Amino acid sequence: MRVAVIGAGVIGLSTAQSIYQQFHSTVSPLTIEVYADRFTPLTTSDGAAGFWQPYLHDKGNIQETKWNKMTFDYLLKWLSSPDSIKMGIFLQSG
């Protein structure tokens, strides 16, 4: 299977990585190609930062709560990785 991902920023590369992680062991051969008009270091994602926090109240949106938990668990997995510092993943209080 061939997969094309448009964009080499944080969303495009995260998408390509997620596709690989989910399907590389079940889809063979799997080829993922990332297309963009600019690549690192010429993207805004190189200098971007983000804060993520789970929302305490979902206003009845169960799907959003599930997505929040999946994201939080995914980030916690990387937090315990030796690569977390290079990836810029850390806990921030306040």
The 8 nearest C-alpha neighbors of each residue, nearest first, counted from 0:
[[1, 29, 28, 30, 2, 27, 26, 31],
 [0, 2, 30, 31, 29, 3, 32, 28],
 [3, 1, 31, 30, 32, 0, 4, 29],
 [4, 2, 32, 31, 33, 5, 1, 34],
 [5, 3, 33, 34, 32, 11, 6, 15],
 [6, 4, 34, 33, 35, 11, 3, 7],
 [5, 7, 35, 11, 34, 8, 4, 33],
 [8, 6, 11, 12, 35, 38, 33, 9],
 [9, 7, 11, 44, 10, 6, 12, 42],
 [8, 10, 12, 11, 44, 13, 7, 14],
 [11, 9, 13, 8, 12, 14, 7, 6],
 [12, 10, 6, 7, 14, 8, 13, 9],
 [11, 13, 15, 14, 9, 7, 10, 8],
 [14, 12, 16, 10, 15, 11, 9, 17],
 [13, 15, 11, 17, 12, 16, 10, 18],
 [16, 14, 12, 18, 13, 17, 19, 11],
 [15, 17, 13, 19, 14, 18, 20, 12],
 [16, 18, 20, 14, 19, 15, 13, 21],
 [19, 17, 15, 21, 16, 20, 22, 14],
 [18, 20, 16, 23, 17, 22, 21, 15],
 [21, 19, 17, 18, 22, 23, 16, 24],
 [20, 22, 18, 19, 17, 23, 24, 25],
 [21, 23, 25, 19, 24, 26, 20, 18],
 [24, 22, 19, 26, 25, 20, 29, 21],
 [23, 25, 22, 26, 27, 21, 20, 19],
 [26, 24, 22, 23, 27, 21, 29, 28],
 [27, 25, 22, 23, 29, 28, 24, 0],
 [28, 26, 29, 25, 0, 23, 24, 22],
 [27, 29, 26, 0, 30, 23, 1, 25],
 [30, 28, 0, 27, 26, 1, 23, 31],
 [29, 31, 1, 2, 0, 28, 32, 3],
 [32, 30, 2, 3, 1, 29, 33, 15],
 [31, 33, 3, 4, 2, 34, 30, 1],
 [34, 32, 4, 5, 3, 7, 6, 31],
 [35, 33, 5, 6, 4, 32, 7, 36],
 [36, 34, 6, 37, 7, 5, 33, 38],
 [35, 37, 38, 34, 6, 7, 5, 42],
 [38, 36, 35, 41, 42, 39, 7, 40],
 [37, 39, 41, 42, 40, 7, 35, 36],
 [40, 38, 41, 42, 45, 37, 7, 44],
 [39, 41, 42, 38, 45, 43, 37, 44],
 [40, 42, 39, 38, 37, 43, 45, 44],
 [43, 41, 44, 39, 40, 45, 38, 37],
 [42, 44, 45, 46, 47, 41, 8, 40],
 [45, 43, 47, 42, 46, 8, 9, 48],
 [46, 44, 43, 47, 42, 40, 39, 41],
 [47, 45, 44, 43, 48, 42, 40, 41],
 [48, 46, 44, 45, 43, 49, 9, 42],
 [49, 47, 46, 50, 44, 45, 87, 43],
 [48, 50, 51, 47, 88, 87, 52, 44],
 [49, 51, 52, 48, 91, 90, 88, 89],
 [50, 52, 49, 53, 71, 70, 74, 54],
 [51, 53, 54, 50, 71, 67, 55, 70],
 [54, 52, 67, 55, 51, 71, 68, 64],
 [53, 55, 56, 52, 57, 67, 64, 63],
 [54, 56, 53, 57, 64, 52, 58, 67],
 [57, 55, 54, 58, 59, 64, 53, 60],
 [56, 58, 60, 59, 64, 55, 54, 63],
 [59, 57, 60, 56, 61, 63, 55, 64],
 [58, 60, 57, 61, 56, 64, 63, 62],
 [61, 59, 57, 63, 62, 58, 64, 65],
 [60, 62, 64, 63, 59, 65, 57, 58],
 [63, 61, 65, 64, 60, 66, 67, 59],
 [64, 62, 66, 65, 61, 60, 67, 57],
 [63, 65, 67, 61, 62, 66, 57, 68],
 [64, 66, 62, 68, 63, 67, 69, 61],
 [67, 65, 63, 69, 68, 64, 70, 62],
 [68, 66, 64, 70, 65, 69, 53, 71],
 [67, 69, 71, 65, 70, 66, 72, 64],
 [70, 68, 66, 72, 67, 71, 73, 65],
 [71, 69, 73, 67, 68, 72, 66, 74],
 [70, 72, 68, 74, 73, 69, 67, 75],
 [73, 71, 75, 69, 70, 74, 68, 76],
 [74, 72, 70, 76, 71, 75, 69, 77],
 [75, 73, 77, 71, 76, 72, 78, 70],
 [76, 74, 78, 72, 77, 73, 71, 79],
 [77, 75, 73, 74, 78, 79, 72, 80],
 [76, 78, 80, 74, 75, 79, 83, 73],
 [79, 77, 75, 83, 80, 76, 88, 74],
 [78, 80, 77, 76, 81, 75, 83, 82],
 [79, 81, 77, 82, 83, 78, 76, 84],
 [80, 82, 83, 79, 84, 78, 77, 85],
 [83, 81, 80, 85, 84, 86, 77, 78],
 [82, 84, 86, 88, 78, 80, 85, 81],
 [85, 83, 87, 86, 82, 88, 81, 89],
 [86, 84, 82, 87, 83, 88, 81, 80],
 [85, 87, 83, 84, 88, 82, 77, 89],
 [88, 86, 84, 85, 83, 89, 82, 48],
 [89, 87, 83, 86, 78, 84, 90, 77],
 [90, 88, 78, 87, 91, 83, 84, 86],
 [91, 89, 92, 88, 78, 75, 50, 51],
 [92, 90, 89, 93, 50, 88, 51, 52],
 [93, 91, 90, 89, 52, 50, 51, 53],
 [92, 91, 90, 52, 50, 51, 89, 53]]
